Amino acid sequence: MALTTTSDGDRAHMRAALALARRGLGNVWPNPAVGCVIVAEGRVVGRGWTQPGGRPHAETEALAMAGAAARGGTAYVTLEPCSHHGKTPPCAEALIAAGIRRVVVAIEDPDPRVSGRGIALLRDAGLTVVSGVMADEAAELNAGFLTKITRGRPLVTVKMATTLDGRIATHGGESKWITGPAARQAGHLLRAESDAIMVGSGTVLADDPELTCRLPGLEDRSPVRVVVDGHLRLPLTSKLVATAADVSTWILTREGADDERRQAFEEAGVDVVELPGDDSGLDMAAALDILAESGLTRVLVEGGAHLTATLLRLGLVDRLVWFRAPRMIGGDGVPAAVSFGVDHLSQTPGFECVDVRPIGADIMETYRKI
């Protein structure tokens, strides 16, 4: 049960813990990105966030920084401390052993191995626990992990860069660059905070992209590159295949893939995953299930128009991040999504706008599925 004995100081420290947690996005899967701040005698004595690969946990990092100064202090944690023995001891037990007297938690962990047990362990040891502080912000930050646990698939965000009339290219295919440098940098930050980038094979054939994060200082944060390619059309000479030994690259294709072609991709370092499908395409629900089973929690979809339409039709899009350039192309331009069988307004997927901001000369809009 959430307690309400909080202060402005509690919210300020939790806000700092959430900022720390964000540093782990895209870099800690299959674990959640968690932040922890330890305060004793009115000052911050420890700070930590989940480290690459998911370990050490945020609480462990913060306690190591605090040392003996943690005794009698308050720990602010963005997700309920774990209570189960895995590759590391439970964080709840570590907080107790360190002499922490009060723990402020943003949200409970829905993982069945935890799910309230961490908080119960702390309370049984005599610690004061306050939960629900900045819960909405914490849930949004870890929406990928929560979606994986509760729905068995990653959070799916579709990123689009279009003109005001929703076109991603001219009728001749010209698309570089619709949006400006600032919008492209924001797009690379989205990559850095995602576990995987997903594109259709048509996008690769048209653009031969690298799909890496090229922001200064974040070059090592390139996510897994996932290509939906039902017929293994991806050229072996493409940049994705050429760099597969350096940046993890997966191809999702239909069952019964050509053995010789599959072997050529695997020898280049590409992971080939076979899935159910037919002439209309792969089973994308099954594809997302497989990605979740592999540990991925946040998938950023960057096109093309057919893949976007398929995911929208199936109700598998959780977020839209839409970069709009102040220009028009017209009806003969390439749309952001091809038709996907909408006959009535009641069939359209619905979204709510949660953020609008200028990005250079462009506009960045963020939508959440309703």
C-alpha angles and dihedrals in degrees: 000000000000116000122213102207096119138133139201086262091057091053092046092052092045089051088055090049090052090052089053091048091055089064089070098053111123092008107069107051133172084032126067121258105250133179129200133191123185119203125189128173091356098306136093109253101167139030130178146155135192109285127227112295091021100284142130094034123233095254092052091052094048093047091050090054093046097046113170090350089076092072111112092006137122124253119208111202126178093211131031110275113255118256102189131090111244129137087323131035117264114281090219089062091046091054091050093048091050091058097248108166102189132033124193113198127190099202139354119252112248091202104121089227089063113014099142096333093102092055091044090052091053094048093046087056090055099258120141110240125196116186136183098046108151088347096161092053092047093048091051093048092052097035089125095057092042092050091050092051098042101033104024096237138080124267106265119214120182114207118200132181109195147146119263089271093054100258122146097189143002119266087265092055100256109150108148109131118359093148128041134253095270092054091048090052090051088051091054090052088055087055091051090053094048129084093215143009116218126199137163122249090248090064091053093048091050101041109016090217128190095215092204133132108255101176112130109263094012100072090115091058097077109139129224110289113226122190120193101215114157094181101035091247093152108121114242086223094058121119090245093058094040091056099036092108089061103035120037109252127185130187119204110205141159123282113267095039117181105276096215094050092044090053091051091055093046092050087055090054099261119138109224116204119191118212139176114274147135139207090295092060144270124322096258094188088058089045092056090047089055092049090052091049087054089056101258115144105171123043121185113202114206101178169210119221095245095050091046091050092049093052092047092049091052094047092242099129113101101172138021122204106189123189110195122195118207095246140087132225104177137223097312091061123102110269124228088239129020120226114295105185105279112161099158135031089241088068095058119105110245128223136179122219110240101170141017123181139157115252107191106300092340136074125238115205124185122200132187125206115253 
